[in-house]
Amino acid sequence: MSVLSGKKVLLGITAGIAAYKTASLVRLFIKLGADVKVIMTPASKDFITPLTLSTLSKNPVHSTFYEKEVENELWNNHVDLGLWADYFLIAPATANTLSKMSNGTCNNLLLATYLSAKCPVYFAPAMDLDMYIHPSTKESLQKLQSFGNILIPAASGELASGLVGEGRMAEPEDIVSFIENDVLSKLPLRGKKVLITAGPTYEAIDPVRFIGNHSSGKMGFAIAKAAANLGAEVILISGPSHQQIKHSFVKRIDVVSANDMYNAAHTYFKDVDIAILSAAVADYKPKNIANQKIKKKDSTLAMELTPTKDILASLGLIKKHQFLVGFALETNNEIENAKSKITRKNLDVIVLNSLQDKGAGFATNTNKITIIDKDFNEKPFKLKSKVEVAKDIINEIILKIKK
């Protein structure tokens, strides 16, 4: 999965002959799972049609501030377009547009959107050799980069004029690769390995029955995706769960029992930088597992239970450089119990959620947490979706490991 999967890419097209390559650019972004919208300068329509780009992007193409053909003249809000995008790419970026961008000229929809954009802006220059090496163009390139815009360098090759030299727009594949690599290099967890446990464990009673709990794995899977989206290489150890995750940075390992999860966690723990144990591991298991299905009888059934291995505490005993995060699901004396676990299990952070809080706990799409660090600093959060909670948890971990 590309880092651009699920991202919103705004493509700005200006009036250069290289505009014909933007059809391939749109297709590449779409194939990587990005949502693409296109803004064209009016003159760029002489080089490629809006129909082609709208068909490929599956979105309307915008060119002017309002649509004259539409009854009541629909306004294209440049502010909304600028805020919509996760990444804004201007390709080809002609000498004319570069000059306007660098000087704040705002005489078309593309330039107005550029001035409103809050996301990273990439630009791929395309022009003839003499124009590219002209001092005014060099000044424009320098100013735009000083503003924080990201230059995708022009390539050398045969130009539309017949000259051979620098000024040719980078090929679509190279532009996409440049953006992917740039995004990856800036992700805060790039180069980090993260171990995450999720879901319940099932402890067999006989070949048919088991002891389990109501954990769905939603929280752990959301944390795994949040970490992977920030560049981490994730090892997700999951108990029985219907949750699915598709991400090239996530390696999923399915287990069933607490002992299975214990062994898997210890296999990978020594090589990770961060371990987040969000699984709801069974505290007890049957001392003896029946080989055959236990038949129902009129009398009561007595069963002797024995404690499972404490995965979190065992990792706390052997941790060296790892940042260890535990979870506490409590029903009473929540803060006191959570702080006690930090000390007993040698944790760096614990994530507390209470079954007393409406909307928190197992099988819901929301959660309400308090994050407590090893110095017993408490940071409560409001009720949020588990996706947003996962982001909060990962962001807090990043802040802690940077200190």
NORTA-V735160 format. One record per backbone hydrogen bond with DSSP energy under -0.5 kcal/mol. CO is the residue of the C=O (numbers start at 1). NH is the residue of the N-H. E is the energy in kcal/mol with one decimal. If there is no record, write none. Layout:
# NORTA-V735160
co->CO nh->NH e->E
co->CO nh->NH e->E
This chain:
# NORTA-V735160
co->2 nh->5 e->-1.6
co->4 nh->7 e->-2.1
co->7 nh->9 e->-0.7
co->7 nh->35 e->-3.0
co->8 nh->10 e->-0.5
co->8 nh->86 e->-2.9
co->8 nh->87 e->-1.9
co->9 nh->11 e->-0.6
co->9 nh->37 e->-2.1
co->10 nh->12 e->-0.6
co->10 nh->89 e->-3.0
co->11 nh->13 e->-0.5
co->11 nh->39 e->-2.8
co->12 nh->91 e->-2.5
co->13 nh->41 e->-2.3
co->14 nh->16 e->-2.0
co->16 nh->19 e->-2.3
co->17 nh->20 e->-1.5
co->18 nh->21 e->-2.0
co->19 nh->22 e->-1.8
co->20 nh->23 e->-0.8
co->21 nh->24 e->-0.5
co->21 nh->25 e->-1.6
co->22 nh->26 e->-2.6
co->23 nh->27 e->-2.0
co->24 nh->28 e->-2.4
co->25 nh->29 e->-2.3
co->26 nh->30 e->-2.5
co->27 nh->31 e->-2.5
co->28 nh->32 e->-1.5
co->29 nh->34 e->-2.4
co->30 nh->33 e->-1.7
co->33 nh->6 e->-2.6
co->34 nh->36 e->-0.5
co->35 nh->9 e->-3.1
co->37 nh->11 e->-2.9
co->38 nh->62 e->-2.5
co->39 nh->13 e->-2.8
co->41 nh->44 e->-1.1
co->41 nh->45 e->-0.6
co->42 nh->45 e->-1.1
co->43 nh->46 e->-1.6
co->44 nh->47 e->-1.9
co->44 nh->48 e->-1.2
co->49 nh->53 e->-1.5
co->50 nh->54 e->-2.9
co->51 nh->55 e->-2.1
co->52 nh->56 e->-2.0
co->53 nh->57 e->-2.4
co->54 nh->58 e->-1.7
co->54 nh->59 e->-0.7
co->60 nh->38 e->-0.6
co->62 nh->40 e->-2.8
co->63 nh->109 e->-0.6
co->65 nh->76 e->-3.5
co->66 nh->68 e->-0.8
co->67 nh->70 e->-0.7
co->67 nh->74 e->-0.6
co->70 nh->73 e->-2.2
co->74 nh->67 e->-2.5
co->75 nh->77 e->-0.8
co->76 nh->78 e->-0.8
co->77 nh->81 e->-2.0
co->78 nh->82 e->-2.4
co->79 nh->83 e->-2.3
co->80 nh->84 e->-1.9
co->81 nh->85 e->-1.2
co->82 nh->118 e->-0.8
co->86 nh->120 e->-0.7
co->87 nh->10 e->-2.8
co->87 nh->89 e->-0.5
co->88 nh->122 e->-3.3
co->89 nh->12 e->-3.6
co->89 nh->91 e->-0.7
co->90 nh->124 e->-2.6
co->92 nh->14 e->-1.0
co->92 nh->94 e->-0.7
co->93 nh->126 e->-1.7
co->94 nh->98 e->-2.8
co->95 nh->99 e->-2.1
co->96 nh->100 e->-2.0
co->97 nh->101 e->-3.0
co->98 nh->102 e->-2.3
co->99 nh->103 e->-1.2
co->100 nh->104 e->-0.8
co->100 nh->105 e->-1.9
co->101 nh->104 e->-0.6
co->108 nh->112 e->-2.1
co->109 nh->113 e->-2.4
co->110 nh->114 e->-2.3
co->111 nh->115 e->-2.1
co->112 nh->116 e->-0.8
co->113 nh->116 e->-0.5
co->113 nh->117 e->-1.3
co->114 nh->117 e->-0.5
co->120 nh->88 e->-2.4
co->120 nh->122 e->-0.5
co->121 nh->150 e->-3.1
co->122 nh->90 e->-2.6
co->123 nh->125 e->-0.6
co->123 nh->152 e->-2.7
co->124 nh->92 e->-0.5
co->124 nh->93 e->-2.3
co->128 nh->132 e->-2.4
co->129 nh->133 e->-2.0
co->131 nh->134 e->-0.7
co->134 nh->137 e->-0.6
co->134 nh->138 e->-2.3
co->135 nh->139 e->-2.3
co->136 nh->140 e->-2.1
co->137 nh->141 e->-2.6
co->138 nh->142 e->-2.2
co->139 nh->143 e->-2.6
co->140 nh->144 e->-2.5
co->141 nh->145 e->-1.9
co->142 nh->146 e->-2.0
co->143 nh->147 e->-1.2
co->144 nh->149 e->-2.0
co->145 nh->148 e->-1.3
co->149 nh->151 e->-0.6
co->150 nh->123 e->-2.2
co->151 nh->153 e->-0.8
co->155 nh->167 e->-1.5
co->155 nh->168 e->-1.7
co->157 nh->165 e->-2.5
co->159 nh->162 e->-1.8
co->163 nh->159 e->-3.3
co->165 nh->157 e->-2.0
co->165 nh->168 e->-0.5
co->167 nh->127 e->-2.3
co->168 nh->155 e->-3.3
co->171 nh->175 e->-2.4
co->172 nh->176 e->-2.4
co->173 nh->177 e->-2.2
co->174 nh->178 e->-2.4
co->175 nh->179 e->-2.3
co->176 nh->180 e->-2.6
co->177 nh->181 e->-2.6
co->178 nh->182 e->-2.3
co->179 nh->183 e->-2.8
co->180 nh->184 e->-2.6
co->181 nh->185 e->-2.2
co->182 nh->186 e->-0.9
co->183 nh->186 e->-0.8
co->184 nh->187 e->-1.4
co->187 nh->190 e->-1.7
co->189 nh->192 e->-2.3
co->192 nh->233 e->-2.9
co->193 nh->273 e->-2.5
co->193 nh->274 e->-1.9
co->194 nh->235 e->-2.9
co->195 nh->276 e->-3.4
co->196 nh->237 e->-3.2
co->197 nh->278 e->-1.4
co->198 nh->239 e->-2.5
co->199 nh->280 e->-2.5
co->201 nh->203 e->-0.5
co->202 nh->204 e->-0.6
co->203 nh->211 e->-2.7
co->205 nh->290 e->-2.3
co->206 nh->205 e->-0.5
co->209 nh->205 e->-2.5
co->209 nh->206 e->-1.3
co->210 nh->212 e->-0.5
co->211 nh->203 e->-2.6
co->216 nh->243 e->-0.5
co->217 nh->221 e->-2.5
co->218 nh->222 e->-2.1
co->219 nh->223 e->-2.1
co->220 nh->224 e->-2.3
co->221 nh->225 e->-2.2
co->222 nh->226 e->-2.3
co->223 nh->227 e->-2.5
co->224 nh->228 e->-2.3
co->225 nh->229 e->-2.5
co->226 nh->230 e->-0.7
co->227 nh->230 e->-0.7
co->227 nh->232 e->-2.1
co->228 nh->231 e->-2.0
co->230 nh->189 e->-2.4
co->231 nh->191 e->-0.7
co->232 nh->234 e->-0.7
co->233 nh->194 e->-2.7
co->234 nh->236 e->-0.6
co->234 nh->251 e->-3.0
co->235 nh->196 e->-2.8
co->235 nh->237 e->-0.7
co->236 nh->238 e->-0.7
co->236 nh->253 e->-3.3
co->237 nh->198 e->-2.3
co->238 nh->255 e->-2.9
co->240 nh->200 e->-0.6
co->245 nh->247 e->-0.5
co->247 nh->250 e->-1.9
co->249 nh->234 e->-3.0
co->249 nh->251 e->-0.5
co->250 nh->252 e->-0.6
co->251 nh->236 e->-2.8
co->253 nh->238 e->-2.6
co->256 nh->202 e->-2.7
co->257 nh->261 e->-2.2
co->258 nh->262 e->-2.6
co->259 nh->263 e->-2.4
co->260 nh->264 e->-2.3
co->261 nh->265 e->-2.7
co->262 nh->266 e->-2.2
co->263 nh->267 e->-1.6
co->264 nh->268 e->-1.5
co->265 nh->269 e->-2.0
co->266 nh->270 e->-0.5
co->268 nh->271 e->-1.5
co->269 nh->272 e->-1.5
co->273 nh->323 e->-2.4
co->274 nh->195 e->-2.9
co->275 nh->277 e->-0.6
co->275 nh->325 e->-3.0
co->276 nh->197 e->-1.9
co->276 nh->278 e->-1.1
co->277 nh->327 e->-0.6
co->279 nh->281 e->-1.2
co->280 nh->201 e->-0.8
co->283 nh->308 e->-2.3
co->285 nh->306 e->-3.0
co->288 nh->290 e->-0.5
co->300 nh->302 e->-0.6
co->304 nh->287 e->-2.9
co->306 nh->285 e->-2.4
co->309 nh->311 e->-1.1
co->310 nh->314 e->-2.2
co->311 nh->315 e->-1.9
co->312 nh->316 e->-2.1
co->313 nh->317 e->-1.5
co->314 nh->318 e->-0.8
co->315 nh->319 e->-1.3
co->322 nh->324 e->-0.7
co->323 nh->275 e->-2.6
co->323 nh->325 e->-0.5
co->324 nh->348 e->-2.6
co->324 nh->349 e->-1.5
co->325 nh->277 e->-2.7
co->326 nh->351 e->-2.6
co->328 nh->330 e->-0.7
co->328 nh->353 e->-2.7
co->330 nh->355 e->-2.3
co->333 nh->337 e->-2.6
co->334 nh->338 e->-2.5
co->335 nh->339 e->-2.5
co->336 nh->340 e->-1.9
co->337 nh->341 e->-1.6
co->338 nh->342 e->-1.6
co->339 nh->343 e->-1.6
co->340 nh->344 e->-2.6
co->341 nh->345 e->-2.4
co->342 nh->347 e->-2.0
co->343 nh->346 e->-0.8
co->348 nh->374 e->-1.6
co->349 nh->326 e->-2.2
co->350 nh->352 e->-0.6
co->350 nh->372 e->-2.6
co->351 nh->328 e->-2.7
co->352 nh->370 e->-2.0
co->353 nh->330 e->-1.8
co->354 nh->357 e->-1.4
co->356 nh->358 e->-0.5
co->357 nh->360 e->-1.8
co->361 nh->364 e->-0.7
co->365 nh->386 e->-2.5
co->367 nh->384 e->-2.4
co->369 nh->381 e->-2.5
co->370 nh->352 e->-3.0
co->370 nh->372 e->-0.5
co->371 nh->379 e->-2.1
co->372 nh->350 e->-2.7
co->373 nh->376 e->-2.3
co->377 nh->373 e->-1.8
co->379 nh->371 e->-2.6
co->384 nh->367 e->-2.6
co->385 nh->389 e->-2.5
co->386 nh->390 e->-2.4
co->387 nh->391 e->-1.5
co->388 nh->392 e->-2.1
co->389 nh->393 e->-2.6
co->390 nh->394 e->-2.4
co->391 nh->395 e->-2.7
co->392 nh->396 e->-2.3
co->393 nh->397 e->-2.1
co->394 nh->398 e->-2.4
co->395 nh->399 e->-2.1
co->396 nh->400 e->-2.1
co->397 nh->401 e->-2.7
co->398 nh->402 e->-1.2
co->399 nh->403 e->-0.6
co->400 nh->403 e->-0.9
